[in-house]
Amino acid sequence: MKKTGRPSIQEDRIYAHARYTFFYQVELGGFREDLPFYLRELPASPCSVLELGCGTGRVSRALSLAGHLVTGIDLSQAMLREARREEPPGPEAHYACMDMRRLAFAKPFAAVIAPYNTFNLLENSAAVDLCLQEISALLQSGGRLLLQLYLPDAELRGLEGRKRFQFQIFELPGGGKLIKEISKRFLPESGQVALEECYRLRFRRDLPDEDWRYSYTVLGLDVDDWLRLFQGHGLRPVAQYGTYALAPFQEEEHPLLLLALEKQA
């Protein structure tokens, strides 16, 4: 017996489904490679940190255990339930269901972070401007915005709208495999990347297979366009890295950008 799920998902609510939370945990629950960037570039500990798109809390938990005072927000109640369930003994992060374009906090923060391409989920430059306006209002003078951006590479841009395919295989807890198939297509007219992700769950023999498919778009601006948007809100770049090992960013080589920005007085 095979179950095929094809949920209709709004672009900014891909993480809303409980099954996607399971996929996220299998793929990224143990991911730690980006933590040195945040630990290095945050203001001196302890500081107050707001994480945008916190998911199941992997970064929020790590920063709170390092002594920071962390609040994480996400649109997905399923993700937030998992984040609260995973909290270890000791310092706790706090979580809230909130849209990063409509931040509702009375207190300022010393830092705002948006890990693992969260900012790319904003659908266009107008949405980025709205989010940055909210962030700038909440950041203390000299506070920092730290984020990871996905940058479509020259090969994808050169395909002129044709799809590029990738796949990954993950071992499931308790046995079985998760096969993730990804197609990407750059849309030059909008500066977006259209993605389709197919997750194939292949359990042990006593459980039925499942296939799930999600389609959404992310914003695929080049680095100069991103920097113009940030600088328009008084956010000055102070560090740029192109790898999780914190190698200096080289636009022609690196499809990711770890960016530290500081709010000007």
ABEGO torsion letter per residue (X at the ends): XBBBBBBBBBAAAAAABAAAAAAAAAAAAABAAAAAAAAAABBBOBBBBBBBGAEAGAAAAAAAAAGBBBBBBBABAAAAAAAAAABBBEBBBBBBBBBAABBBBABBBABBBBBGGAAAABABAAAAAAAAAAAAAABBBGBBBBBBBBBBBAAAAAAGGBBBBBBBBBBBBGEEBBBBBBBBBBBAAAGBBBBBBBBBBBBBAABBBBBBBBBBBBBABBAAAAAAAAAAAGBBBABBBABAAGBBBBAAABABBBBBBBBBX
